[in-house]
Amino acid sequence: MRPGYGIGVMADILGLDALLAQLMTALGLAMVAGNGFAMWKHARGEVPEGVKGAYRPGRARFLLAVGLVISIWGLAGLVI
């Protein structure tokens, strides 16, 4: 194998580091948006059609916080 050629070079060529950070940011923001929307709909007293389970505010807040952490982590990976 030639010096300076390997997995690190392929990751740079394909942009895998940036892609992973973008995917993490997108996943985190989707979690924030989805759980925020669920909390907003529940506060308005609306229930989606065909839903059998009960609204669990603790779970929605926890997943919103997890999504926020993931999106901040992804953005930090893009910036740094």
Secondary structure as GFF3:
##gff-version 3
##sequence-region A 1 80
A	DSSP	alpha_helix	7	14	.	.	.	ID=ss1
A	DSSP	alpha_helix	16	43	.	.	.	ID=ss2
A	DSSP	alpha_helix	57	79	.	.	.	ID=ss3
###
